Amino acid sequence: MIGQLYAEALTGTPAQIEHLDGAVRPLDSAPWFHLDDADEALLGHCAGPTLDVGSGPGRLTAALTRRGVYTLGIDITPDAVALTREAGGRALLRDVFDHLPGAGRWSTALLADGNIGIGGHPENLLRRIRQLVRPGGAVLADVAPPRTASRVDLIRLRRGERTGAWFTWATVSATDIARVAHAAGFPSTRCLPIGDRWLARLT
């Protein structure tokens, strides 16, 4: 989610997600700021140095840091990086496909809040993250519930008459994640429900 409207959403300003066919739905940014029970369960699976991809305002990065887990958040929006640092987390203004510190040595990589959709090509994203985690390292990804249709959407952010640029975003269901992960070089996938979310653990 690129641009000023995303930056404003990080302050709690309401926005919508608009699809190419004109359908709109609210962009709910509230969960980005507060840990819930599902987040706590997710964090319990993080072992060793952790890379939080698309860290947003940094609730997970900061929470792991408070637990003594070395964690780095990366995001492409300066406001998100600033908020993560204010929350007590480490963060860099960086795209996941850019040069990143610790490549090949991260124990865990997080793709929370549907961030497996970044770039609209989950296989490419996971293949890149495979380069970032150490051998035997894990990727923890929020995925859609089983039997949800996996798809790629062209979307943009809207607030009233203001709109952002179009970008692609993918949805991957728990039913399909093993196939996508295997194609990206992860031979093992385990899915489990955590609250009302589904977590995929790729190794």
Phi, psi and chi 1 to 4 in degrees:
 res  aa     phi    psi   chi1   chi2   chi3   chi4
   1 MET       -  104.8  -61.2  174.7 -178.3      -
   2 ILE  -108.3  143.2  -58.1  168.4      -      -
   3 GLY   113.0 -177.9      -      -      -      -
   4 GLN   -64.0  -35.7 -175.1   59.8   31.1      -
   5 LEU   -65.1  -35.3  -70.5  174.7      -      -
   6 TYR   -67.2  -42.8  171.4   55.5      -      -
   7 ALA   -58.8  -40.0      -      -      -      -
   8 GLU   -69.0  -35.1  -68.5  172.0    6.1      -
   9 ALA   -61.9  -28.3      -      -      -      -
  10 LEU   -69.0  -14.4  -68.7  169.5      -      -
  11 THR   -97.6    2.4   69.4      -      -      -
  12 GLY    94.0    2.8      -      -      -      -
  13 THR   -70.2  127.1  -57.0      -      -      -
  14 PRO   -63.3  146.0  -19.8   32.1      -      -
  15 ALA  -148.7  171.2      -      -      -      -
  16 GLN  -125.7  156.5  -65.5  175.5  -50.3      -
  17 ILE  -101.4  122.4  -62.1  171.5      -      -
  18 GLU  -108.2  131.8  180.0 -180.0    9.6      -
  19 HIS   -93.8  164.2  -68.9 -106.4      -      -
  20 LEU   -60.9  -29.5 -167.3   59.5      -      -
  21 ASP   -82.5    3.6   63.4    2.6      -      -
  22 GLY    95.5  -10.5      -      -      -      -
  23 ALA   -65.8  141.6      -      -      -      -
  24 VAL  -129.6  152.5  -64.7      -      -      -
  25 ARG  -146.4  154.6   54.9 -171.5  171.0   90.9
  26 PRO   -65.7  144.3  -17.8   30.3      -      -
  27 LEU   -93.3  107.0  172.7   63.5      -      -
  28 ASP   -92.0  100.4 -176.0    9.5      -      -
  29 SER   -90.5   -8.9   60.1      -      -      -
  30 ALA   -55.3  -42.9      -      -      -      -
  31 PRO   -64.3  -15.2  -23.6   35.6      -      -
  32 TRP   -69.7  -15.1  -59.5  -15.8      -      -
  33 PHE  -109.5  -15.4  -64.1   90.3      -      -
  34 HIS  -131.4  130.2  -54.3  -71.3      -      -
  35 LEU   -70.4  136.0  -68.2  174.9      -      -
  36 ASP  -117.2 -177.3   59.7   18.8      -      -
  37 ASP   -61.8  -36.3  -69.0  -17.0      -      -
  38 ALA   -66.3  -38.6      -      -      -      -
  39 ASP   -61.4  -43.2  -72.4  -29.3      -      -
  40 GLU   -61.1  -40.5  -65.3  -72.5   -6.1      -
  41 ALA   -65.5  -41.8      -      -      -      -
  42 LEU   -59.4  -46.8  169.5   66.2      -      -
  43 LEU   -63.9  -28.8  -63.2  178.5      -      -
  44 GLY   -65.7  -16.5      -      -      -      -
  45 HIS   -92.2   -3.3  -71.5  -85.1      -      -
  46 CYS   -84.5  122.2  -64.9      -      -      -
  47 ALA  -125.1  122.8      -      -      -      -
  48 GLY    78.0 -175.5      -      -      -      -
  49 PRO   -52.9  130.9  -26.5   35.3      -      -
  50 THR  -124.1  135.3  -62.6      -      -      -
  51 LEU  -106.4  120.2 -178.9   67.7      -      -
  52 ASP   -99.7  103.6 -173.7    3.0      -      -
  53 VAL   -87.8  123.4  178.5      -      -      -
  54 GLY    70.4   53.2      -      -      -      -
  55 SER   -73.3  -12.6   51.8      -      -      -
  56 GLY    56.8 -138.9      -      -      -      -
  57 PRO   -76.5    1.2   25.5  -32.9      -      -
  58 GLY    89.2   24.5      -      -      -      -
  59 ARG   -62.0  -39.0   78.1 -177.2 -171.8  -75.7
  60 LEU   -76.8  -41.8  -58.7  177.3      -      -
  61 THR   -57.9  -48.1  -58.0      -      -      -
  62 ALA   -67.7  -38.6      -      -      -      -
  63 ALA   -64.5  -42.9      -      -      -      -
  64 LEU   -66.1  -38.5  -76.6  170.0      -      -
  65 THR   -60.5  -42.7  -60.2      -      -      -
  66 ARG   -62.9  -27.7  -71.0 -167.5  -63.8  -90.1
  67 ARG   -82.9   -1.4  -65.0 -180.0 -178.9 -159.9
  68 GLY    88.2   11.4      -      -      -      -
  69 VAL   -92.9  121.6  177.7      -      -      -
  70 TYR   -64.2  120.8 -177.0   89.6      -      -
  71 THR  -138.3  139.8  -53.6      -      -      -
  72 LEU  -125.0  126.3  176.1   67.8      -      -
  73 GLY   -95.7  143.4      -      -      -      -
  74 ILE  -127.3  141.1   59.0  169.5      -      -
  75 ASP  -153.9  156.3 -156.8  -78.1      -      -
  76 ILE   -95.4    5.1   59.9  172.4      -      -
  77 THR  -116.0  122.6  -58.0      -      -      -
  78 PRO   -55.9  -38.0  -25.6   34.4      -      -
  79 ASP   -61.4  -39.7  -56.0   66.9      -      -
  80 ALA   -65.1  -43.3      -      -      -      -
  81 VAL   -62.4  -43.3  171.0      -      -      -
  82 ALA   -62.1  -42.2      -      -      -      -
  83 LEU   -65.1  -38.9  -73.2  168.5      -      -
  84 THR   -62.0  -43.8  -60.0      -      -      -
  85 ARG   -66.1  -39.4  -68.3  172.4  177.3  170.7
  86 GLU   -62.9  -31.0  -71.6  171.7   11.5      -
  87 ALA   -79.3   -5.0      -      -      -      -
  88 GLY   101.6    8.9      -      -      -      -
  89 GLY  -101.1  161.5      -      -      -      -
  90 ARG   -88.1  139.0  -57.1  173.1 -173.0   85.1
  91 ALA  -153.9  148.1      -      -      -      -
  92 LEU  -124.4  145.8  -69.3  177.7      -      -
  93 LEU   -81.1   96.5 -177.0   65.2      -      -
  94 ARG  -155.1  141.9 -151.1   68.5   60.9   89.2
  95 ASP   -82.8  145.6 -173.7  -69.4      -      -
  96 VAL   -60.8  -24.4   66.6      -      -      -
  97 PHE   -88.8   -2.1  -68.4   97.8      -      -
  98 ASP   -78.8  174.2  -69.3  -18.2      -      -
  99 HIS   -64.5  130.5  172.2   75.2      -      -
 100 LEU  -128.5  143.7  -68.0  171.7      -      -
 101 PRO   -66.7  148.5   23.7  -32.9      -      -
 102 GLY    74.4   16.1      -      -      -      -
 103 ALA   -56.0  129.3      -      -      -      -
 104 GLY    86.3    1.9      -      -      -      -
 105 ARG  -126.1   -3.2  -60.7 -165.6  -60.5  -85.5
 106 TRP   -71.9  135.8  -65.9  100.3      -      -
 107 SER   -77.6  -35.6  -63.6      -      -      -
 108 THR  -139.3  141.8  -53.2      -      -      -
 109 ALA  -123.5  133.9      -      -      -      -
 110 LEU  -101.7  134.1  -68.9  178.1      -      -
 111 LEU  -125.6   69.4  -72.7  171.1      -      -
 112 ALA   -83.6  168.7      -      -      -      -
 113 ASP    57.2   34.4  -59.0  -31.3      -      -
 114 GLY    77.6   13.7      -      -      -      -
 115 ASN   -70.3   -3.0  -78.0  -17.7      -      -
 116 ILE   -64.0  -14.3 -165.0  168.1      -      -
 117 GLY   -81.5   -8.3      -      -      -      -
 118 ILE   -53.5  127.0  -70.6  172.1      -      -
 119 GLY    83.8  -12.3      -      -      -      -
 120 GLY    78.2    8.0      -      -      -      -
 121 HIS  -138.5   83.9 -160.1  -54.4      -      -
 122 PRO   -57.8  -35.6  -22.7   32.4      -      -
 123 GLU   -63.3  -43.7 -175.4 -179.9  -35.5      -
 124 ASN   -63.9  -41.5  -77.8   -4.7      -      -
 125 LEU   -62.6  -46.3  176.1   61.3      -      -
 126 LEU   -67.2  -34.1  -69.4  175.7      -      -
 127 ARG   -63.5  -38.8 -171.1  175.4  -68.4  116.7
 128 ARG   -65.5  -44.3  166.8   56.5  175.4  156.5
 129 ILE   -67.6  -29.2  -67.7  178.7      -      -
 130 ARG   -58.1  -31.2 -172.3   71.6 -169.8   88.4
 131 GLN   -74.7  -22.3  -61.5  170.7  -14.8      -
 132 LEU   -89.8  -32.6  -61.5  174.1      -      -
 133 VAL   -86.3  154.3  -63.3      -      -      -
 134 ARG   -72.4  163.5   62.6  170.5  176.3   76.5
 135 PRO   -56.7  128.1  -26.9   35.2      -      -
 136 GLY    85.7   -3.3      -      -      -      -
 137 GLY   -70.9  167.0      -      -      -      -
 138 ALA  -122.5  148.4      -      -      -      -
 139 VAL  -111.0  130.4  177.1      -      -      -
 140 LEU  -111.4  117.9  -57.6  174.8      -      -
 141 ALA  -129.3  132.3      -      -      -      -
 142 ASP   -71.8  130.4  -86.0  -47.1      -      -
 143 VAL  -128.0  166.5  -67.3      -      -      -
 144 ALA   -75.9  157.3      -      -      -      -
 145 PRO   -59.2  157.5  -22.7   33.3      -      -
 146 PRO   -54.0  145.5  -23.8   33.1      -      -
 147 ARG    70.5    3.1  -65.8  178.0  -66.3  -79.3
 148 THR   -69.5  144.8  -58.7      -      -      -
 149 ALA   -73.1  120.4      -      -      -      -
 150 SER   -74.2  139.5  -64.6      -      -      -
 151 ARG  -162.6  169.6   63.0 -172.5 -174.8  -83.6
 152 VAL  -123.0  126.3  176.8      -      -      -
 153 ASP  -112.7  148.2  -66.6  -50.7      -      -
 154 LEU   -99.4  117.8 -172.9   62.5      -      -
 155 ILE  -136.2  167.9   58.6  177.1      -      -
 156 ARG  -151.1  164.1   65.4 -179.1  177.3 -177.8
 157 LEU   -91.4  146.0  -62.0 -171.7      -      -
 158 ARG  -137.0  141.6  171.8  179.1  -72.7  -81.9
 159 ARG  -141.8  103.7 -178.6  169.1  178.6 -110.8
 160 GLY    63.7 -124.6      -      -      -      -
 161 GLU   -89.1   -6.5  -64.0  -57.3  -47.9      -
 162 ARG   -86.9  137.3  -63.8  172.1   58.9 -155.9
 163 THR  -134.7  152.4   58.2      -      -      -
 164 GLY   -95.6 -175.6      -      -      -      -
 165 ALA   -74.8  151.5      -      -      -      -
 166 TRP   -70.5  142.6  -67.4  100.6      -      -
 167 PHE  -149.2  160.6   59.4   95.7      -      -
 168 THR   -95.5  144.2   53.0      -      -      -
 169 TRP  -143.2  134.3 -166.3  -93.1      -      -
 170 ALA  -103.6  150.0      -      -      -      -
 171 THR  -117.3  128.7  -62.6      -      -      -
 172 VAL  -123.2  127.3 -179.2      -      -      -
 173 SER   -88.5  161.0   77.4      -      -      -
 174 ALA   -60.4  -26.4      -      -      -      -
 175 THR   -67.7  -33.8  -54.3      -      -      -
 176 ASP  -104.0  -11.2  -63.3  -33.7      -      -
 177 ILE   -63.0  -35.0 -176.4   60.1      -      -
 178 ALA   -62.3  -42.0      -      -      -      -
 179 ARG   -63.2  -45.7  171.7 -178.0   54.4   79.1
 180 VAL   -65.0  -44.2  176.1      -      -      -
 181 ALA   -64.9  -40.8      -      -      -      -
 182 HIS   -62.7  -40.5 -171.1  -92.5      -      -
 183 ALA   -64.6  -25.8      -      -      -      -
 184 ALA   -91.0   -1.1      -      -      -      -
 185 GLY   105.8   10.8      -      -      -      -
 186 PHE  -104.5  108.1  -68.7   92.7      -      -
 187 PRO   -74.6  -19.4   24.8  -32.6      -      -
 188 SER  -124.7  133.0  175.1      -      -      -
 189 THR  -135.9  133.8  -59.0      -      -      -
 190 ARG  -130.6  130.6 -177.1  165.5   62.4   96.9
 191 CYS  -113.3  139.8  -72.1      -      -      -
 192 LEU  -146.3  144.8   62.6  153.8      -      -
 193 PRO   -78.0  136.9   26.5  -30.1      -      -
 194 ILE  -129.3  103.8   49.3  172.4      -      -
 195 GLY    65.1 -128.5      -      -      -      -
 196 ASP   -96.8   14.9   59.7   -5.6      -      -
 197 ARG  -116.7  164.0  -71.7  154.9   55.2 -177.2
 198 TRP  -119.0  129.7  -80.9   81.9      -      -
 199 LEU  -109.8  130.5  172.8   67.2      -      -
 200 ALA  -106.9  131.4      -      -      -      -
 201 ARG  -112.6  115.7 -174.2  175.5 -171.4  -85.4
 202 LEU  -108.9  131.7  -41.3  178.9      -      -
 203 THR  -138.4      -   52.7      -      -      -
